[in-house]
Each structure stands twice: as structure tokens, then as C-alpha cells.
């Protein structure tokens, strides 16, 4: 089984004084949209890591009765890696792999997640990493075999697992995506305006 780890703990400092995950998008809030699209994939479990405004995001998860496992990262100020580590520590021992998902990528749909899940499940190795790409550009989310768990938990680079991906390039399987959703995130007010236009 594969565990989805949705990162929803950041401060979204580049957005200004608003938490981008609590902004409206297509009749929902961004965090609600992210969770609902993620749940369209066939997962063993879905973990949502919160930190900044954890009470509000936790309340939304509870109100919507999402079948997810909430995890609080009290060290979210130290960077994204601490949220990944919190999710990895909380995942089921039955997991064969985990996908690191970002809640600020609103164009991702169940289809994108399922393509990556299927690719991981078809791997012939237990040290695999599955990376989506579109027209030669790498994007997110990325799936890691559970064999990388110790290295992820020991990682001290604050902004994710890119060093691990670079270290094990020979273990990467690339999956071509049907569109650029894997490349689009919402970091700034301009990004959000472009998304809303």
C-alpha cells in the first residue's frame, strides 16, 4: 500500500498576511480542494500534516469528515522537511511507499495521483522513486519506496527531499503527465490571481 502525505503546515509567507490554503478556489477552500482531489486516488492511507493555523485546518477536515489521518507538526517553522518527516513517522508499517504531496498545487486531480500510484505499483525494485514530468520538466508529487524512510527522517536540508532524489538518480522512474498540473503551485498573490482568472 502507498501512503499519501499531504503537506498543509506551512506559513505561506510569500502570500502576505493570508494563509493560501484558506483562500477560495472553485467553490471550496484550497485545502478542501487539495484533500478531495487526493482522496480520488487509491491509497492505503492519507495523512494530512498541519502546523500553521492547525486549529482551522483541523476543523475543516473534521467538518467535512474526510477519511484522513491528521498529524500536527509543531516544528513547521523549521521548513517543509519537518512536515515530511512528521508524516513519514506517522505512516502505517504496512506502507510499501509514500507520496509527498503539496496542498498548494490546485490543478492536480485524482488522475495525476493515480498515474503515479500505478507506476509505483508496477516497479520491479524496492528502492524505487517515481517522479512526474511534463515536456521534460520534473514536478511534484514524488513517490518514494519505504526503503528511503531512514534517510528522509535523517535529512537536515529544510526544504524537502530533493537531495535524496539527486543522490539516487539511477532509481528514478519518470512518468509523463498529460498536462502541466505537476508544475503549477500557488506561492504568491500573483500566482493566486492567475489561477482565479
GIQUIKA-V395531 format. One line per field, one symbol per residue. burial: # if it has 9 or more other C-alpha atoms within 8 Angstrom, else .. Layout:
BEGIN
burial = ???
END
This chain:
BEGIN
burial = .#########.#..#...#####.#...#######.#####.#.#######..#..##.##........####.##..##########..#...#.##########.##########.##......########...############..##.#..#.##..##......#..#.#...####.####.##.....
END
